[in-house]
Amino acid sequence: MNKSREDAVNQARPATQAVRGGYRHTAEMEHSEALFMTSSYVFDSAADAAATFSGDQEGNVYSRYTNPTVQAFEARLALLEGGEACAATSSGMAAIFSVCMAFLKSGDHLVSSRSIFGSTNVVFNRYLERFGVTTTYVDPKDVSAWEAAIQPNTRLMFLETPSNPLSEVTDLDAVSAIAREANALLVVDNCFCTPALQRPLEQGADIVIHSATKFIDGQGRALGGAVVGREEHINEIVSFLRSAGPSMSPFNAWIFLKGLETLNLRMKQHCANAQALAEWLEQQPAVTKVHYLGLPSHPQHDLAKRQQSGFGGVLSFVVKGGQEAAWSVIDATRILSITANLGDTKTTITHPYTTTHGRVDEATKETAGIVPGLIRIAVGLEDVEDMKDDLARGLNALS
Ligand SMILES: *Cc1c(COP(=O)(O)O)cnc(C)c1O
């Protein structure tokens, strides 16, 4: 790709950048992005090797440091998130852990949403705690709670919006203002929306992290993650990754790079299917509550409308009759996959109370709204009428 073609793509709209951004073809002039499955690289001479190792000369040394396929994925995702730079990681958790290792030290304090991915909780409580980093958890919806939790040593603020599985939304403009005032970094896990629906950096976040495993792959094939933000911050992440090693596999990077090309289209359909299913669920006599941001009945519908360009592919609902009823609805399905994964073409159904939140204590589940009758659905790309038929079997048996 020559310079003028590259500039044109860099200034194009996101849907164009998703298809064409971040990649320079090789001397072979391939049209589709090449996959560089190589752990190391060769040099023309000893002097060449020395100059590359010392950094005097640009070039690849080893794929824990750089790999052209991984770099193409990083460049494309950075464009889509509107960030200066991106560092790819071996998983979403590796992205989160790398941010912690790059920016926190003993004695620091972290303010986190209480509604975060379970393994993120474990990293904060079991590991950061051991190294003298303390965490205060807050209700992600409550702006004043974020403000009240700030301490003089608060270095980082962490959240997911919308949250899983209840779709709670954090006001990014308001919380990023609090972070700026406190001189803390605001880190947003943008896994549920992806840049197709939400660009937190434009709303004041300092760092966006991803589990590419979910919607970016979109077909449930590979694990990966990413950190996006300003160059000064990403350099710190890269430095940690190079030494500690949770780098992304080139094969997985190739999957994610191609996944980004269909991301906009897929997210539109995930949203449309989720909206249709949520509206239908709201009509079912056995359903007492539906949590989906696209429903006007959701208390944060207006905020989501302002902050996101779509309402996402994940919804949850509560059935009459508690855990027994929820399990019977799940067990009556014949098409939906019973698994906790999400962001796949295949619709998944799960019982948060006994799976994703199974190890969370009762009081926390209670305040977080994880009730025994709650069912979560990550809506895929099948015909939504078949999803309704599949759920109707179990729901009709309840009422
Ligand atoms: C899955 C997930 C993660 C962790 O990602 P992995 O790729 O599984 O390590 C982090 N945050 C959210 C919101 C997730 O859904």
The ligand as a Gaussian input file, in Angstrom:
#p B3LYP/6-31G(d) Opt

LIG

0 1
 C      -14.427000     -12.732000      28.318000
 C      -14.229000     -11.417000      28.942000
 C      -12.981000     -11.037000      29.442000
 C      -11.784000     -11.974000      29.446000
 O      -11.370000     -12.273000      28.157000
 P      -10.599000     -13.647000      27.783000
 O      -10.275000     -13.434000      26.347000
 O      -11.532000     -14.754000      28.059000
 O       -9.385000     -13.690000      28.641000
 C      -12.849000      -9.773000      29.970000
 N      -13.891000      -8.926000      30.022000
 C      -15.113000      -9.252000      29.565000
 C      -16.223000      -8.277000      29.654000
 C      -15.329000     -10.509000      29.008000
 O      -16.547000     -10.839000      28.577000

